[in-house]
Each structure stands twice: as C-alpha cells, then as structure tokens.
Amino acid sequence: MAKVVVDAMGGDHAPGEIVRGAIDAAVQGIDVVLVGDRSQIDPILERFDSDLPVVHAGEVIEMHEDPARAVREKKDSSIMVAARLIKEGEAEAVISAGSTGAALAAAAFVIGRLKGVSRPAIASVFPTKEVVLDVGANLDVRPLNLAQFGVMGSAVAKVFLDVEDPGVGLLNIGEEAGKGRDLEKEAHTLLAQSEGLNFVGNVEGRDLGRGSADVFVTDGYTGNVLLKTGEGTSRAIFRFLLEAMQEEKYQAALAELMPAFMELRQMIDPESIGGAHLVGTKGVVVIAHGASSHRAIANAIVMAAEGAEHGLVDLIADGIGRARG
C-alpha cells in the first residue's frame, strides 16, 4: 500500500482541517503520515482518538513568502520535510494545501524532476471527466513544454479516467492546424510527432465535456483561467436552476428532483476531487486548494494514494522516454 505524507501546516485552515482530513483518509485504509508542529497536531489527534504518526517540522512557509527563497531558508518547514521523506523513499506521495509556489519549489529542488522533463505541470481532472494541464505552474511556456504536458496528461487520464488510449488536444482558438500563436503552431507539430501519443489536434474551450479529447493541453495562465471560469460558471448555472425552480408551480417537481440536484452539486464541487497533480517529478505530488476543508483533504489524500498505487510516475517516465526517442 502506498504511503502518503501530508503537509499538516499548509492551508488556510491548518492544522485542524488538514489533520481531520488525514484521519478520514486513514479510516478508508490509506497509510498516512503527518508532517508539522507536534505541539499543534497532537492535541487534534487526541481529540479524535487517532494515533496517526507525526514527523515534526518546526517551520511553516506562509502564503505571502517568496517560494524559492523560503525553501532555501526554511529547511525545517513542513513542506520541505515532507519532500525529503519522498526523496528518501520513506513514502510514495505527498499532498499540501499550503503555498503552491513552495510546493512546486520543494518538489523541483528536493524530490527532483523525472529525466527528460523540462518543466513539471499541474494537471487537474475536471468534473467533465477530462484532464487539463497546465493549470498554474508555468505561466510562460515553450512548444516543447506543451508537447511534454500532452504526454504527462495522457498518463493522468489513463490512471484517473481509466482511458486506455487518451485523446490529447491542444487548446486553441480554432480547430485548424494553422490556428493560434507561433507557440501553438509549433506545439501542434511536436505533439503530432510524439511517439505513442494519441494527438487529436486543436480543441477549443467549448469542447470541454463534448468528448473531443480526454486531455486539454495549454499554458498555466490560460489553464488557470479556464479552471476558475469553469468553477464559477458551474456554480452560477446551478444557482440559476434552483432560483428558477422556486416558483410555486415547480415546488412539487422540485421536491422530487432535489436528490438529483444534490448529486449534480456533488459532481461539480471541486472538493469532491480534492486537488490537482503536479506531474513530472520523481514522486506523486498533489496540490490542494488553500481553503480546503477536511473533506477535500481526505479526497486529495485518496487521489495521491491512487496515483502512487497505479504507477503514475512510471507511466509518465515511460511516456517522456518514448517521446524523446
């Protein structure tokens, strides 16, 4: 069974919600280790009658700190200690709801990139059952980066969407091969030449949920805007639907449909997924939202364990190796 290290001090509601989420994940059979300040973690564990193991870390990297500088100066921070446990082989996966920049830096400097990976990326599994990357790690990219994102996203789709040969699309402003900036045009050529990759060509934002592709490849700026826009739009549509159903003539129907509405709400709730994978490193790294509740943290831990147990890192390494020839 894969062991998951949890940065207990990262996040807006740390360590309380983080520790509660870890306890919930452990109840589901996940092997969990907490990393952080024992003086704050132990009382929470006692309150919930839990004996989860704790590795002490005396420092915390705050959200406002410069990530690169912080990971250099705060060697005993919770995310750095957690990353070292992965590097030393003490665990296979790590999750953090703390500073995304710090998690990226710790993964790059301590855990290390896979051979041939130019830049790790953040891959998010959308409620539409599609993988989108990058959603925030790399605001400026080169064509080679996008080509590698396609390879890494394909591995994520195989593991989490159970798709044998995922279709990979390049997010663009049109379907034709000549569309987009020089970046997309050159990336299109590289993706088409990537051995073992099922590249389906350009896709547009409106193609989400239409089965056009299993993986949507883009830069971190565009991907993050797409992610946040999708979250806001889904909430708005759900709210509009409920407001429309408040009319008296719909009350009887609303009572019968409410269970289906709640299932829909659960489906589009980001907390039901828990986090996003930082792909391209030598260990499984899951980044959770800073405002994550214990429910989201538990789901992120389960996601990390599944990634480790299904060989996500090896799949990515194999894919990158084939693409390099």
C-alpha positions, 0 to 999 in steps of 0.5 A: 500500500502506498504511503502518503505524507501530508503537509499538516501546516499548509492551508488556510485552515491548518492544522485542524482541517488538514489533520481531520482530513488525514484521519478520514483518509486513514479510516478508508485504509490509506497509510498516512503520515503527518508532517508539522508542529507536534505541539499543534497536531497532537492535541487534534489527534487526541481529540479524535482518538487517532494515533496517526504518526507525526514527523515534526517540522518546526517551520511553516512557509506562509502564503505571502513568502517568496517560494524559492527563497523560503525553501532555501531558508526554511529547511525545517518547514513542513513542506520541505520535510515532507519532500525529503521523506519522498526523496528518501523513499520513506513514502510514495506521495505527498499532498499540501494545501499550503503555498503552491509556489513552495510546493512546486519549489520543494518538489523541483529542488528536493524530490527532483524532476523525472529525466527528460522533463523540462518543466513539471505541470499541474494537471487537474481532472475536471468534473467533465471527466477530462484532464487539463494541464497546465493549470498554474505552474508555468505561466510562460511556456515553450512548444516543447513544454506543451508537447511534454504536458500532452504526454504527462496528461495522457498518463493522468487520464489513463490512471484517473479516467481509466482511458486506455488510449487518451485523446490529447488536444491542444487548446486553441482558438480554432480547430485548424492546424494553422490556428493560434500563436507561433507557440501553438503552431509549433506545439501542434507539430511536436505533439503530432510527432510524439511517439505513442501519443494519441494527438487529436489536434486543436480543441477549443474551450467549448469542447470541454465535456463534448468528448473531443479529447480526454486531455486539454493541453495549454499554458498555466495562465490560460489553464488557470483561467479556464479552471476558475471560469469553469468553477464559477460558471458551474456554480452560477448555472446551478444557482440559476436552476434552483432560483428558477425552480422556486416558483410555486408551480415547480415546488412539487417537481422540485421536491422530487428532483432535489436528490438529483440536484444534490448529486449534480452539486456533488459532481461539480464541487471541486472538493469532491476531487480534492486537488490537482497533480503536479506531474513530472517529478520523481514522486506523486505530488498533489496540490490542494486548494488553500481553503480546503476543508477536511473533506477535500483533504481526505479526497486529495489524500485518496487521489495521491494514494491512487496515483502512487498505487497505479504507477503514475510516475512510471507511466509518465517516465515511460511516456517522456522516454518514448517521446524523446526517442 
